[in-house]
Amino acid sequence: MRVPPDPLAATRTWVETFVVARDVCPFAGREVARDSVRYVAVPADDPEAALLALFDECRHLDATPEVETTLLVLTPGLEAFDDYLDLLEVAEALLAEQGYEGTYQLASFHPEYVFADAEPEDPANFTNRSPFPMWHLLREAGLERALNHHPDPASIPARNIAAMRELGHDVLSDALARLQGRV
């Protein structure tokens, strides 16, 4: 009998072995090395509580400048991608409503992530697939600094799509399944 993985440990491993090791985000390695990435488990079976946790994390980042970014791992409760997208939309609207627009932004990751213009089996979707549903809460100022120091930030998405397609759906799907404890 398989023991389900700890969502935070699996997410940390995903960041290190996929995001950083494959340079999917060229800025992540620096933050991992600085230990400035915070990992927080958020039970998502209560959407209101998940949204409150997001704002608790905004306040934590406000008070803790040495933490650059937070990964809020939303489990259980948002396994269905459409449910995840619905709550993400509410979260983004509330960030703006609460005065955090321009301070923080959310990047979204989900095990079933599919870009609007992509087929579900397109390996390009793995640029935003993670072991568990997740909101990546980023400081906009830190993101702007990182982008200003990158020689060609506009090329990052196309480079990542090409890299994912080169690896292929089966390889990427198997790696994600291992992180989820399904293999």
C-alpha positions as CSV (number, residue, x, y, z in Angstrom):
1,M,0.0,0.0,0.0
2,R,1.4,3.4,-1.1
3,V,1.6,6.1,1.5
4,P,0.6,9.4,0.0
5,P,3.5,11.9,-0.1
6,D,3.6,14.9,2.2
7,P,2.4,17.7,-0.1
8,L,5.0,20.2,1.1
9,A,7.9,17.8,0.7
10,A,6.6,16.8,-2.8
11,T,6.3,20.5,-3.7
12,R,9.8,21.3,-2.5
13,T,11.2,18.3,-4.4
14,W,9.3,19.5,-7.6
15,V,10.8,23.0,-7.2
16,E,14.3,21.6,-6.8
17,T,14.2,18.8,-9.4
18,F,11.9,20.3,-12.0
19,V,11.6,24.1,-11.7
20,V,15.2,24.8,-10.8
21,A,17.0,21.8,-12.3
22,R,15.3,22.3,-15.7
23,D,15.6,26.1,-15.4
24,V,11.8,26.5,-16.0
25,C,12.0,29.6,-13.9
26,P,15.5,31.1,-14.2
27,F,14.9,33.1,-11.0
28,A,13.9,30.2,-8.7
29,G,17.4,28.8,-8.2
30,R,18.6,32.0,-6.5
31,E,15.7,32.0,-4.1
32,V,16.0,28.3,-3.3
33,A,19.7,28.8,-2.5
34,R,18.8,31.8,-0.3
35,D,16.1,29.8,1.4
36,S,13.7,32.6,0.7
37,V,10.9,30.4,-0.6
38,R,8.1,29.6,1.9
39,Y,5.9,26.5,1.6
40,V,2.5,26.6,3.3
41,A,-0.1,23.8,3.3
42,V,-3.6,25.2,2.8
43,P,-6.7,22.9,3.2
44,A,-8.8,23.9,0.2
45,D,-11.9,21.9,1.0
46,D,-13.2,25.2,2.5
47,P,-12.8,27.9,-0.2
48,E,-13.3,30.7,2.3
49,A,-10.7,29.4,4.6
50,A,-8.3,29.0,1.6
51,L,-8.8,32.7,0.7
52,L,-8.3,33.8,4.3
53,A,-5.0,31.8,4.3
54,L,-4.0,33.7,1.1
55,F,-4.4,37.0,2.9
56,D,-2.7,35.7,6.1
57,E,0.2,34.9,3.8
58,C,0.1,38.4,2.3
59,R,0.4,39.8,5.8
60,H,3.2,37.4,6.5
61,L,5.1,38.6,3.5
62,D,4.4,42.2,4.5
63,A,6.1,41.5,7.8
64,T,8.9,39.3,6.6
65,P,10.9,40.9,3.8
66,E,13.5,38.2,3.8
67,V,10.9,35.8,2.4
68,E,10.7,36.5,-1.3
69,T,7.8,34.2,-2.3
70,T,5.3,31.7,-1.0
71,L,3.9,28.5,-2.5
72,L,0.5,27.9,-1.0
73,V,-0.2,24.2,-1.6
74,L,-3.9,23.7,-1.8
75,T,-4.8,20.2,-0.7
76,P,-7.3,18.6,-0.5
77,G,-10.2,20.2,-2.2
78,L,-9.3,21.6,-5.6
79,E,-8.4,18.5,-7.5
80,A,-10.8,19.5,-10.3
81,F,-9.0,22.0,-12.5
82,D,-12.2,24.0,-13.2
83,D,-12.9,24.4,-9.5
84,Y,-9.3,25.5,-9.0
85,L,-9.7,28.1,-11.8
86,D,-12.9,29.4,-10.3
87,L,-11.3,30.0,-6.9
88,L,-8.2,31.4,-8.5
89,E,-10.4,34.0,-10.2
90,V,-11.9,35.0,-6.9
91,A,-8.5,35.1,-5.2
92,E,-7.1,37.4,-7.9
93,A,-10.1,39.7,-7.6
94,L,-9.8,39.8,-3.9
95,L,-6.1,40.6,-4.0
96,A,-7.0,43.7,-6.1
97,E,-9.9,44.6,-3.9
98,Q,-7.8,44.4,-0.7
99,G,-5.2,46.7,-2.1
100,Y,-2.5,44.1,-3.0
101,E,-2.5,44.7,-6.7
102,G,1.0,45.9,-7.7
103,T,2.4,44.4,-4.5
104,Y,1.7,40.7,-5.0
105,Q,0.6,38.6,-7.9
106,L,-0.5,35.0,-8.1
107,A,1.0,32.4,-10.5
108,S,-1.1,29.3,-10.8
109,F,-0.1,25.7,-10.9
110,H,-2.2,22.5,-10.9
111,P,-1.6,18.8,-11.7
112,E,-4.1,19.1,-14.6
113,Y,-3.2,22.5,-15.8
114,V,-4.1,23.2,-19.5
115,F,-3.5,26.5,-21.2
116,A,-6.6,27.9,-22.9
117,D,-5.1,27.4,-26.4
118,A,-3.5,24.0,-25.8
119,E,-4.7,20.4,-26.0
120,P,-4.6,18.5,-22.6
121,E,-1.9,16.2,-23.8
122,D,0.4,19.0,-25.0
123,P,3.7,18.8,-23.0
124,A,3.7,22.6,-22.9
125,N,1.1,22.4,-20.1
126,F,3.8,21.0,-17.8
127,T,5.3,24.4,-17.4
128,N,2.4,25.0,-15.0
129,R,1.7,21.5,-13.8
130,S,2.7,20.8,-10.2
131,P,2.2,17.8,-7.9
132,F,-0.7,19.5,-6.1
133,P,-2.9,22.6,-6.8
134,M,-1.0,25.6,-5.8
135,W,-0.9,29.4,-5.7
136,H,2.5,31.0,-6.1
137,L,2.4,34.3,-4.3
138,L,5.1,36.6,-5.7
139,R,6.3,40.0,-4.7
140,E,5.9,42.2,-7.8
141,A,9.0,44.3,-6.9
142,G,11.2,41.1,-6.6
143,L,9.8,39.9,-9.9
144,E,10.5,43.2,-11.6
145,R,14.1,43.2,-10.3
146,A,14.7,39.6,-11.6
147,L,13.2,40.4,-15.0
148,N,15.4,43.5,-15.3
149,H,18.5,41.4,-14.8
150,H,17.5,38.7,-17.3
151,P,18.9,39.2,-20.8
152,D,15.7,38.2,-22.6
153,P,12.7,37.6,-20.3
154,A,10.3,37.5,-23.3
155,S,12.0,34.3,-24.5
156,I,11.4,32.3,-21.3
157,P,7.9,31.0,-22.2
158,A,8.8,29.9,-25.7
159,R,12.1,28.3,-24.4
160,N,10.1,26.4,-21.7
161,I,7.5,25.2,-24.2
162,A,10.2,23.9,-26.5
163,A,11.9,22.1,-23.6
164,M,8.7,20.5,-22.4
165,R,7.8,19.3,-25.9
166,E,11.3,17.9,-26.3
167,L,10.9,15.9,-23.1
168,G,7.5,14.7,-24.1
169,H,4.2,14.0,-22.3
170,D,5.1,10.5,-21.1
171,V,8.4,11.5,-19.4
172,L,6.8,14.6,-17.8
173,S,3.6,12.7,-16.7
174,D,5.7,9.9,-15.1
175,A,7.8,12.4,-13.2
176,L,4.8,14.2,-11.9
177,A,3.1,10.9,-10.9
178,R,6.2,9.9,-8.9
179,L,6.0,13.2,-7.0
180,Q,2.4,12.5,-6.3
181,G,3.1,9.0,-5.0
182,R,1.1,7.4,-7.8
183,V,4.0,5.2,-9.0
